[in-house]
Amino acid sequence: MISRAHNSPISNWWWTVDRPMVSLVLVLLLIGLVFSFAASPPVAERLDLESFHFVKRHAFYVPLAVAVMLGLSLLTPRHVRRVALVMLVVFLAMMVLVLFIGEEIKGSRRWLYIAGISVQPSELIKPAFIVITAWLFAEGSRRPDVPGKMLAVALLVVVATLLVAEPDLGQTLLFVAVWGALFFLAGVNMAIVVGLFGVGVVGSIFAYFAFPHVASRINRFLDPESGDNFQIMTAMQSFERGGWSGTGPGEGIMKRVLPDSHTDFVFAVVGEEFGILLCLLIVALFCVLVMRGLLQAFRRNSAFERMAIAGLATLIGVQAFINIGVNLHLLPAKGMTLPFISYGGSALLSVAVTMGFLLALSRRSADQQVTIVPRRTLVAEA
C-alpha cells in the first residue's frame, strides 16, 4: 500500500489521480485483448498469416499503451501543453507527407511506414489537436489581445483540409464534432454556433456530391437494397445469432466472412459470441468513463483544464458511439475503430495518449489535497 505520508512522485500520483478512471481503462484494454483472440485469427488466416499474428501484435501494443498512458498521467498541465504542441507539429508534418509518400489502401492515403511499422498520423494527432484547441480557446477568453478563437478556427481548417485530401471524411467529422463541443464550452455567441452548424450542413451536402464513396455509403444506409451492404448485413446477423447470451467463446461463424472483424466490426463479434448482455456492459463502461471525465472537467477552475478534459472525454465517447452505431446499422458505414478494444497500433496508442492527458489534467491540485502529517511527528512535537 502506498502511504500518503511518503512525499514521492509515485505517492503523489497515486493519491491525486482518478483511480476509478484508470481501472475502467485497464478493464477495457483487457476486454480488447481477450476479444482479439476471438476476432483476429479468421482475418489472419484469410490473409495467409499465422493464426495468432494479430493477437501477438495486439498483445505487444497493450502494455505499451498502458505505459504511455501512465507515463503521461504524471505530467503537469503545463507539460501536457508542451507535449501536445510537439505532437501537433510532428503529426501535422506527417499528415502532409502521407499525401505524397503514404501507402494507398482502398483509395485512401492515411498510413506511413517507418522502420517497417505502419503509422496513421491522423489517429495520433487527435489528443494533441484537442489539447491545443482547448488552450487556444482558453487563452482567447482570458486575454483579449490573443486571437485564440481565430487560431483555433485556422487549426481546424488545416487539419480538416489534410483529412479531406487523404480522403478520410469520417475522421474529419469526428474532429469537427469535438472541436464544436470545445467551441460551445468556450462560451461563444449562439448565433455563431448556429452559423457554424449551417456551414457543417453545407459541407456535408458538398461531400455527398463531391465524393462518390460518401454518396454510396449514405444511399446504402437509407436503402440497403441500393448497393453492397455485406459487412453491415453480416454484422447484423452476428447480433441475431448471438442473442442475449451469445454462442460461446470461439463458436461464432460470422467472423469467418466479416472482413474487418478485428477492427471496425469487433463489436459484432462480441455480440455473436458473448451476447447482447456483454455488449450492453461495454456500452455502460464507456458511458461511465465519459461521464466521469466530464464530471472531472466541470470540477476544474482553470478554463484550459476544463475544456481539455471535456474535449478528450468527448473524443472517446463520440468515437465509441460512431463505431457501435455503424455495427448496429444506426449510422452509415465508416471505418472507425472502437477505443481500447479494436486492433490497431496507432489507434491504441492514440487512446492511450488521450487518457494519459486526461488523467494528468484531472489530477487533484495541491490546494485540493489534504496534508497528512505522520503520527510520529505529532508525538515528537507534543
RADAQUI-V607866 format. One line per field, one symbol per residue. phi: phi as a letter, one per 20 degrees, with the letter a starting at -180 (. if undefined). psi: psi as a letter, one per 40 degrees, with the letter a starting at -180 (. if undefined). burial: b if it has 9 or more other C-alpha atoms within 8 Angstrom, else e. A space follows every 50 residues. Layout:
phi: ???
psi: ???
burial: ???
//
This chain:
phi: .eefffecgfffffedfefgfgffffffffgffffffeeegfffffemdf gdgffffffffffffffffffffefegffffffffffffffffffffgfd cffeclncdccddclndecdgfffegffgffffffffffffecgfeffff ffffffffffffffffebfffgffffffgfffffffneffffffffffff ffffffffeedgffffffffffcgeeafdgfffffffffffflfdneogn efdfffdegdfecfdfffffffednfffgfffffffffffffffffffee efffffffffffffgfffffffffffgelecfgbfcfegmdffqffffff fffgfffffffefffffeeefdegffffffff
psi: hhiddhgiddddddedigddddddddddddddddddddddddddddefii dfddddddddddddddddddddeeiidddddddddddddddddddddddd eihhhfeiheiihhfehhhgdddeedddddddddddddddddhdehfddd ddddddddddddddddigdddddddddddddddddefihddddddddddd ddddddddddhdddddddddddgdeeahfdddddddddddddadeieihe eiddedehdfdecdfddddddddeiddddddddddddddddddddddeei dhdddddddddddddddddddddddddefeiihhghihhediihdddddd dddddddddddeihideeihhhhiddddddd.
burial: eeebeeeeeebbbbebbbeebbebbbebbebbbebbbbbbbbbbbeeeee bbbbbeebbebbebbbebbbbbbebebeebbebbbebbeebbebbbbbbe ebbbeeebbbbbbeeeebbbbbbbbbbbbbbbbbbbbbbbbeeeeeebbe bbeebbeebbebbbebbbebbbebbbebbebbbbebebeeeebeeeeeee eeeeeebbeeeeebbbbbbbbeebeeeeeeebebbbbbbebbbebbbbee ebebbeebebbbbbbbbbbbbbbbbbbbbeebeebbbebbbbbbebbeeb eeebbbbbbbbbbbbbbbbbebbbbbbbbebbbeebbbbbbbbebbbbbb bbbbbbbbbbbbbeeeeeeeeeeeeeebeeee
//
